[in-house]
Amino acid sequence: MSTLEKMQVLADSAQYDLCDYVSHNKSSQVNLPGIYHATGSNGCKIPLFKTLMSNKCKNDCKYCINQSKRNFTRLELNPQELSRVFLHYYNNGYVNGLF
C-alpha cells in the first residue's frame, strides 16, 4: 500500500482528535490527506498536518474508531514516511505546523 493510501485512512481516523472547538471543516485548498484547518483565537485558519501514525490498537474502548474488536484494515506509517510527508507539505506551503 502506498504512503498516500495509508495517509488517507490514517488522516480520516485523526479527525476525531480535535485541535479547536470552533470549526471542524475538513476543507482545504489542496486535496491532500492530513491537512486540518484549526481556528486560532483571533479567528484565523491555521493549516496543520494532522494524522495518526498508526491505527493498530490493542485496547477495546467502545467510543474509539480504532478499537481492537472493530474489523478494518490496520495500517501504520514509519517515522521516515511521516516526516517525508510532513516536510513535503511544509516546504510546499500546504501546512504551517503539526498537530
N, CA, C and O atoms as a GROMACS GRO file, in nm:
protein
  396
    1MET      N    1   0.085  -0.117   0.000
    1MET     CA    2   0.000   0.000   0.000
    1MET      C    3   0.090   0.124   0.000
    1MET      O    4   0.188   0.128   0.073
    2SER      N    5   0.056   0.222  -0.081
    2SER     CA    6   0.138   0.342  -0.092
    2SER      C    7   0.123   0.430   0.031
    2SER      O    8   0.027   0.418   0.106
    3THR      N    9   0.219   0.519   0.051
    3THR     CA   10   0.213   0.613   0.162
    3THR      C   11   0.088   0.701   0.152
    3THR      O   12   0.024   0.729   0.253
    4LEU      N   13   0.054   0.744   0.031
    4LEU     CA   14  -0.065   0.828   0.012
    4LEU      C   15  -0.192   0.754   0.052
    4LEU      O   16  -0.282   0.812   0.113
    5GLU      N   17  -0.202   0.627   0.018
    5GLU     CA   18  -0.319   0.546   0.057
    5GLU      C   19  -0.325   0.530   0.209
    5GLU      O   20  -0.433   0.541   0.268
    6LYS      N   21  -0.212   0.505   0.271
    6LYS     CA   22  -0.208   0.495   0.417
    6LYS      C   23  -0.250   0.627   0.480
    6LYS      O   24  -0.326   0.629   0.576
    7MET      N   25  -0.199   0.738   0.426
    7MET     CA   26  -0.231   0.871   0.478
    7MET      C   27  -0.381   0.898   0.473
    7MET      O   28  -0.437   0.956   0.566
    8GLN      N   29  -0.446   0.856   0.365
    8GLN     CA   30  -0.590   0.880   0.352
    8GLN      C   31  -0.666   0.813   0.466
    8GLN      O   32  -0.754   0.875   0.526
    9VAL      N   33  -0.633   0.689   0.496
    9VAL     CA   34  -0.701   0.615   0.602
    9VAL      C   35  -0.667   0.674   0.739
    9VAL      O   36  -0.757   0.698   0.820
   10LEU      N   37  -0.540   0.697   0.765
   10LEU     CA   38  -0.498   0.745   0.896
   10LEU      C   39  -0.540   0.889   0.923
   10LEU      O   40  -0.572   0.924   1.037
   11ALA      N   41  -0.542   0.972   0.820
   11ALA     CA   42  -0.588   1.110   0.837
   11ALA      C   43  -0.737   1.114   0.864
   11ALA      O   44  -0.783   1.196   0.945
   12ASP      N   45  -0.814   1.028   0.799
   12ASP     CA   46  -0.957   1.022   0.826
   12ASP      C   47  -0.984   0.982   0.970
   12ASP      O   48  -1.076   1.035   1.034
   13SER      N   49  -0.905   0.889   1.023
   13SER     CA   50  -0.922   0.847   1.162
   13SER      C   51  -0.881   0.956   1.260
   13SER      O   52  -0.931   0.959   1.373
   14ALA      N   53  -0.792   1.044   1.220
   14ALA     CA   54  -0.743   1.150   1.309
   14ALA      C   55  -0.845   1.263   1.326
   14ALA      O   56  -0.827   1.348   1.414
   15GLN      N   57  -0.949   1.266   1.246
   15GLN     CA   58  -1.046   1.376   1.255
   15GLN      C   59  -1.114   1.381   1.391
   15GLN      O   60  -1.169   1.485   1.427
   16TYR      N   61  -1.112   1.273   1.466
   16TYR     CA   62  -1.179   1.270   1.595
   16TYR      C   63  -1.096   1.333   1.707
   16TYR      O   64  -1.148   1.357   1.816
   17ASP      N   65  -0.968   1.359   1.680
   17ASP     CA   66  -0.882   1.432   1.774
   17ASP      C   67  -0.886   1.578   1.733
   17ASP      O   68  -0.815   1.618   1.641
   18LEU      N   69  -0.968   1.657   1.800
   18LEU     CA   70  -0.993   1.794   1.757
   18LEU      C   71  -0.888   1.891   1.808
   18LEU      O   72  -0.846   1.884   1.923
   19CYS      N   73  -0.847   1.984   1.720
   19CYS     CA   74  -0.747   2.085   1.753
   19CYS      C   75  -0.811   2.212   1.806
   19CYS      O   76  -0.743   2.294   1.867
   20ASP      N   77  -0.940   2.230   1.786
   20ASP     CA   78  -1.007   2.351   1.830
   20ASP      C   79  -1.152   2.320   1.860
   20ASP      O   80  -1.198   2.208   1.838
   21TYR      N   81  -1.223   2.417   1.909
   21TYR     CA   82  -1.362   2.396   1.943
   21TYR      C   83  -1.453   2.488   1.864
   21TYR      O   84  -1.569   2.508   1.902
   22VAL      N   85  -1.404   2.544   1.753
   22VAL     CA   86  -1.480   2.641   1.677
   22VAL      C   87  -1.530   2.582   1.546
   22VAL      O   88  -1.650   2.585   1.518
   23SER      N   89  -1.440   2.530   1.466
   23SER     CA   90  -1.477   2.482   1.334
   23SER      C   91  -1.404   2.353   1.304
   23SER      O   92  -1.283   2.342   1.328
   24HIS      N   93  -1.476   2.256   1.253
   24HIS     CA   94  -1.414   2.127   1.224
   24HIS      C   95  -1.431   2.089   1.078
   24HIS      O   96  -1.443   1.971   1.045
   25ASN      N   97  -1.431   2.187   0.990
   25ASN     CA   98  -1.442   2.160   0.847
   25ASN      C   99  -1.311   2.102   0.798
   25ASN      O  100  -1.203   2.141   0.843
   26LYS      N  101  -1.321   2.008   0.705
   26LYS     CA  102  -1.202   1.945   0.650
   26LYS      C  103  -1.164   2.006   0.516
   26LYS      O  104  -1.089   1.946   0.439
   27SER      N  105  -1.215   2.126   0.486
   27SER     CA  106  -1.189   2.188   0.357
   27SER      C  107  -1.043   2.229   0.347
   27SER      O  108  -0.978   2.260   0.447
   28SER      N  109  -0.991   2.228   0.225
   28SER     CA  110  -0.853   2.264   0.202
   28SER      C  111  -0.839   2.315   0.060
   28SER      O  112  -0.916   2.278  -0.029
   29GLN      N  113  -0.741   2.400   0.038
   29GLN     CA  114  -0.711   2.450  -0.096
   29GLN      C  115  -0.660   2.335  -0.185
   29GLN      O  116  -0.683   2.335  -0.306
   30VAL      N  117  -0.593   2.240  -0.126
   30VAL     CA  118  -0.540   2.125  -0.197
   30VAL      C  119  -0.611   2.001  -0.146
   30VAL      O  120  -0.655   1.996  -0.031
   31ASN      N  121  -0.621   1.902  -0.231
   31ASN     CA  122  -0.691   1.779  -0.192
   31ASN      C  123  -0.589   1.674  -0.148
   31ASN      O  124  -0.566   1.575  -0.218
   32LEU      N  125  -0.530   1.697  -0.033
   32LEU     CA  126  -0.431   1.605   0.022
   32LEU      C  127  -0.475   1.560   0.160
   32LEU      O  128  -0.527   1.640   0.237
   33PRO      N  129  -0.456   1.433   0.192
   33PRO     CA  130  -0.495   1.386   0.325
   33PRO      C  131  -0.404   1.443   0.433
   33PRO      O  132  -0.285   1.466   0.411
   34GLY      N  133  -0.463   1.465   0.551
   34GLY     CA  134  -0.384   1.507   0.666
   34GLY      C  135  -0.376   1.656   0.688
   34GLY      O  136  -0.307   1.699   0.780
   35ILE      N  137  -0.444   1.738   0.606
   35ILE     CA  138  -0.442   1.882   0.626
   35ILE      C  139  -0.568   1.921   0.700
   35ILE      O  140  -0.680   1.895   0.655
   36TYR      N  141  -0.550   1.985   0.815
   36TYR     CA  142  -0.660   2.022   0.903
   36TYR      C  143  -0.648   2.171   0.932
   36TYR      O  144  -0.540   2.219   0.966
   37HIS      N  145  -0.756   2.243   0.920
   37HIS     CA  146  -0.754   2.387   0.948
   37HIS      C  147  -0.806   2.414   1.089
   37HIS      O  148  -0.927   2.412   1.113
   38ALA      N  149  -0.715   2.439   1.180
   38ALA     CA  150  -0.753   2.478   1.316
   38ALA      C  151  -0.787   2.626   1.312
   38ALA      O  152  -0.740   2.700   1.225
   39THR      N  153  -0.868   2.670   1.406
   39THR     CA  154  -0.906   2.810   1.414
   39THR      C  155  -0.837   2.873   1.535
   39THR      O  156  -0.852   2.827   1.648
   40GLY      N  157  -0.761   2.979   1.508
   40GLY     CA  158  -0.692   3.050   1.614
   40GLY      C  159  -0.788   3.136   1.696
   40GLY      O  160  -0.903   3.154   1.657
   41SER      N  161  -0.740   3.188   1.807
   41SER     CA  162  -0.825   3.268   1.896
   41SER      C  163  -0.875   3.396   1.828
   41SER      O  164  -0.978   3.450   1.868
   42ASN      N  165  -0.802   3.443   1.727
   42ASN     CA  166  -0.846   3.562   1.655
   42ASN      C  167  -0.929   3.529   1.531
   42ASN      O  168  -0.962   3.618   1.452
   43GLY      N  169  -0.964   3.401   1.514
   43GLY     CA  170  -1.049   3.359   1.402
   43GLY      C  171  -0.974   3.317   1.278
   43GLY      O  172  -1.036   3.271   1.182
   44CYS      N  173  -0.842   3.332   1.276
   44CYS     CA  174  -0.768   3.293   1.156
   44CYS      C  175  -0.758   3.140   1.147
   44CYS      O  176  -0.752   3.071   1.248
   45LYS      N  177  -0.755   3.091   1.024
   45LYS     CA  178  -0.741   2.947   0.999
   45LYS      C  179  -0.593   2.913   0.987
   45LYS      O  180  -0.518   2.982   0.918
   46ILE      N  181  -0.551   2.808   1.054
   46ILE     CA  182  -0.412   2.766   1.055
   46ILE      C  183  -0.405   2.623   1.001
   46ILE      O  184  -0.453   2.531   1.067
   47PRO      N  185  -0.346   2.603   0.882
   47PRO     CA  186  -0.337   2.467   0.828
   47PRO      C  187  -0.230   2.387   0.902
   47PRO      O  188  -0.113   2.425   0.907
   48LEU      N  189  -0.273   2.274   0.959
   48LEU     CA  190  -0.183   2.186   1.032
   48LEU      C  191  -0.180   2.049   0.968
   48LEU      O  192  -0.277   2.005   0.907
   49PHE      N  193  -0.067   1.982   0.982
   49PHE     CA  194  -0.055   1.843   0.940
   49PHE      C  195  -0.103   1.758   1.057
   49PHE      O  196  -0.047   1.764   1.166
   50LYS      N  197  -0.207   1.680   1.034
   50LYS     CA  198  -0.268   1.602   1.141
   50LYS      C  199  -0.306   1.464   1.089
   50LYS      O  200  -0.393   1.451   1.003
   51THR      N  201  -0.242   1.364   1.141
   51THR     CA  202  -0.273   1.227   1.103
   51THR      C  203  -0.233   1.135   1.217
   51THR      O  204  -0.156   1.174   1.306
   52LEU      N  205  -0.284   1.015   1.214
   52LEU     CA  206  -0.238   0.914   1.308
   52LEU      C  207  -0.113   0.850   1.251
   52LEU      O  208  -0.098   0.839   1.130
   53MET      N  209  -0.024   0.808   1.336
   53MET     CA  210   0.092   0.733   1.290
   53MET      C  211   0.053   0.587   1.270
   53MET      O  212   0.112   0.516   1.189
   54SER      N  213  -0.048   0.543   1.346
   54SER     CA  214  -0.095   0.406   1.338
   54SER      C  215  -0.239   0.398   1.386
   54SER      O  216  -0.282   0.475   1.472
   55ASN      N  217  -0.314   0.304   1.329
   55ASN     CA  218  -0.447   0.275   1.381
   55ASN      C  219  -0.451   0.134   1.441
   55ASN      O  220  -0.558   0.076   1.461
   56LYS      N  221  -0.333   0.081   1.469
   56LYS     CA  222  -0.320  -0.050   1.531
   56LYS      C  223  -0.330  -0.031   1.682
   56LYS      O  224  -0.241   0.028   1.743
   57CYS      N  225  -0.436  -0.081   1.741
   57CYS     CA  226  -0.456  -0.064   1.884
   57CYS      C  227  -0.503  -0.196   1.945
   57CYS      O  228  -0.581  -0.269   1.885
   58LYS      N  229  -0.456  -0.223   2.064
   58LYS     CA  230  -0.495  -0.346   2.135
   58LYS      C  231  -0.607  -0.322   2.234
   58LYS      O  232  -0.661  -0.418   2.290
   59ASN      N  233  -0.643  -0.197   2.259
   59ASN     CA  234  -0.749  -0.164   2.354
   59ASN      C  235  -0.886  -0.175   2.288
   59ASN      O  236  -0.898  -0.168   2.166
   60ASP      N  237  -0.988  -0.191   2.369
   60ASP     CA  238  -1.124  -0.205   2.317
   60ASP      C  239  -1.215  -0.095   2.372
   60ASP      O  240  -1.322  -0.123   2.425
   61CYS      N  241  -1.172   0.028   2.358
   61CYS     CA  242  -1.251   0.142   2.404
   61CYS      C  243  -1.374   0.156   2.314
   61CYS      O  244  -1.361   0.173   2.192
   62LYS      N  245  -1.491   0.148   2.372
   62LYS     CA  246  -1.615   0.145   2.294
   62LYS      C  247  -1.638   0.272   2.212
   62LYS      O  248  -1.704   0.267   2.109
   63TYR      N  249  -1.585   0.385   2.256
   63TYR     CA  250  -1.605   0.512   2.187
   63TYR      C  251  -1.509   0.534   2.071
   63TYR      O  252  -1.529   0.625   1.991
   64CYS      N  253  -1.405   0.453   2.061
   64CYS     CA  254  -1.296   0.479   1.968
   64CYS      C  255  -1.314   0.408   1.833
   64CYS      O  256  -1.353   0.292   1.828
   65ILE      N  257  -1.285   0.480   1.727
   65ILE     CA  258  -1.295   0.425   1.592
   65ILE      C  259  -1.190   0.314   1.570
   65ILE      O  260  -1.209   0.229   1.484
   66ASN      N  261  -1.081   0.316   1.647
   66ASN     CA  262  -0.973   0.218   1.629
   66ASN      C  263  -0.977   0.104   1.729
   66ASN      O  264  -0.877   0.034   1.746
   67GLN      N  265  -1.089   0.083   1.795
   67GLN     CA  266  -1.098  -0.023   1.896
   67GLN      C  267  -1.059  -0.159   1.837
   67GLN      O  268  -1.084  -0.187   1.720
   68SER      N  269  -1.000  -0.240   1.919
   68SER     CA  270  -0.940  -0.366   1.873
   68SER      C  271  -1.040  -0.465   1.812
   68SER      O  272  -1.003  -0.542   1.724
   69LYS      N  273  -1.164  -0.463   1.856
   69LYS     CA  274  -1.261  -0.560   1.805
   69LYS      C  275  -1.328  -0.517   1.675
   69LYS      O  276  -1.404  -0.594   1.616
   70ARG      N  277  -1.301  -0.395   1.631
   70ARG     CA  278  -1.358  -0.346   1.506
   70ARG      C  279  -1.280  -0.408   1.390
   70ARG      O  280  -1.157  -0.414   1.393
   71ASN      N  281  -1.351  -0.453   1.287
   71ASN     CA  282  -1.288  -0.520   1.175
   71ASN      C  283  -1.261  -0.420   1.062
   71ASN      O  284  -1.353  -0.381   0.990
   72PHE      N  285  -1.136  -0.380   1.047
   72PHE     CA  286  -1.094  -0.293   0.936
   72PHE      C  287  -0.944  -0.307   0.918
   72PHE      O  288  -0.875  -0.368   1.000
   73THR      N  289  -0.893  -0.252   0.811
   73THR     CA  290  -0.751  -0.263   0.778
   73THR      C  291  -0.667  -0.181   0.876
   73THR      O  292  -0.691  -0.061   0.894
   74ARG      N  293  -0.571  -0.245   0.938
   74ARG     CA  294  -0.480  -0.178   1.031
   74ARG      C  295  -0.355  -0.136   0.955
   74ARG      O  296  -0.294  -0.215   0.883
   75LEU      N  297  -0.319  -0.009   0.971
   75LEU     CA  298  -0.205   0.048   0.899
   75LEU      C  299  -0.116   0.125   0.994
   75LEU      O  300  -0.156   0.160   1.104
   76GLU      N  301   0.006   0.150   0.949
   76GLU     CA  302   0.094   0.239   1.023
   76GLU      C  303   0.193   0.302   0.928
   76GLU      O  304   0.231   0.244   0.826
   77LEU      N  305   0.234   0.423   0.962
   77LEU     CA  306   0.340   0.493   0.889
   77LEU      C  307   0.466   0.482   0.972
   77LEU      O  308   0.462   0.499   1.094
   78ASN      N  309   0.577   0.454   0.907
   78ASN     CA  310   0.702   0.455   0.982
   78ASN      C  311   0.749   0.600   0.996
   78ASN      O  312   0.699   0.686   0.923
   79PRO      N  313   0.841   0.629   1.085
   79PRO     CA  314   0.884   0.767   1.107
   79PRO      C  315   0.936   0.836   0.980
   79PRO      O  316   0.915   0.956   0.963
   80GLN      N  317   1.002   0.763   0.894
   80GLN     CA  318   1.054   0.821   0.770
   80GLN      C  319   0.940   0.863   0.677
   80GLN      O  320   0.945   0.971   0.618
   81GLU      N  321   0.837   0.779   0.663
   81GLU     CA  322   0.722   0.815   0.580
   81GLU      C  323   0.652   0.938   0.635
   81GLU      O  324   0.618   1.030   0.560
   82LEU      N  325   0.630   0.940   0.764
   82LEU     CA  326   0.561   1.051   0.828
   82LEU      C  327   0.638   1.182   0.811
   82LEU      O  328   0.580   1.284   0.774
   83SER      N  329   0.766   1.179   0.838
   83SER     CA  330   0.846   1.302   0.825
   83SER      C  331   0.857   1.345   0.679
   83SER      O  332   0.856   1.465   0.652
   84ARG      N  333   0.867   1.252   0.586
   84ARG     CA  334   0.874   1.286   0.444
   84ARG      C  335   0.747   1.357   0.398
   84ARG      O  336   0.755   1.457   0.326
   85VAL      N  337   0.631   1.306   0.438
   85VAL     CA  338   0.504   1.369   0.400
   85VAL      C  339   0.493   1.507   0.463
   85VAL      O  340   0.458   1.603   0.395
   86PHE      N  341   0.523   1.518   0.594
   86PHE     CA  342   0.515   1.650   0.658
   86PHE      C  343   0.607   1.750   0.590
   86PHE      O  344   0.564   1.861   0.559
   87LEU      N  345   0.731   1.714   0.567
   87LEU     CA  346   0.825   1.808   0.505
   87LEU      C  347   0.781   1.848   0.365
   87LEU      O  348   0.800   1.962   0.325
   88HIS      N  349   0.724   1.755   0.290
   88HIS     CA  350   0.670   1.788   0.157
   88HIS      C  351   0.558   1.891   0.170
   88HIS      O  352   0.556   1.990   0.097
   89TYR      N  353   0.464   1.868   0.262
   89TYR     CA  354   0.354   1.961   0.284
   89TYR      C  355   0.406   2.097   0.330
   89TYR      O  356   0.364   2.201   0.279
   90TYR      N  357   0.498   2.097   0.426
   90TYR     CA  358   0.551   2.221   0.482
   90TYR      C  359   0.630   2.300   0.378
   90TYR      O  360   0.610   2.421   0.363
   91ASN      N  361   0.719   2.232   0.306
   91ASN     CA  362   0.803   2.300   0.206
   91ASN      C  363   0.722   2.355   0.089
   91ASN      O  364   0.766   2.448   0.022
   92ASN      N  365   0.604   2.299   0.064
   92ASN     CA  366   0.518   2.347  -0.043
   92ASN      C  367   0.412   2.446   0.007
   92ASN      O  368   0.327   2.490  -0.070
   93GLY      N  369   0.418   2.479   0.136
   93GLY     CA  370   0.328   2.579   0.192
   93GLY      C  371   0.187   2.530   0.217
   93GLY      O  372   0.096   2.611   0.233
   94TYR      N  373   0.167   2.398   0.222
   94TYR     CA  374   0.032   2.344   0.247
   94TYR      C  375  -0.004   2.349   0.395
   94TYR      O  376  -0.121   2.361   0.430
   95VAL      N  377   0.097   2.339   0.484
   95VAL     CA  378   0.074   2.343   0.629
   95VAL      C  379   0.175   2.436   0.695
   95VAL      O  380   0.283   2.462   0.642
   96ASN      N  381   0.135   2.485   0.813
   96ASN     CA  382   0.226   2.571   0.891
   96ASN      C  383   0.280   2.502   1.014
   96ASN      O  384   0.366   2.558   1.082
   97GLY      N  385   0.233   2.383   1.045
   97GLY     CA  386   0.279   2.315   1.164
   97GLY      C  387   0.219   2.176   1.178
   97GLY      O  388   0.153   2.126   1.087
   98LEU      N  389   0.244   2.114   1.294
   98LEU     CA  390   0.199   1.979   1.324
   98LEU      C  391   0.096   1.980   1.436
   98LEU      O  392   0.098   2.067   1.523
   99PHE      N  393   0.005   1.882   1.433
   99PHE     CA  394  -0.082   1.858   1.547
   99PHE      C  395  -0.044   1.725   1.604
   99PHE      O  396  -0.103   1.680   1.702
   0.00000   0.00000   0.00000
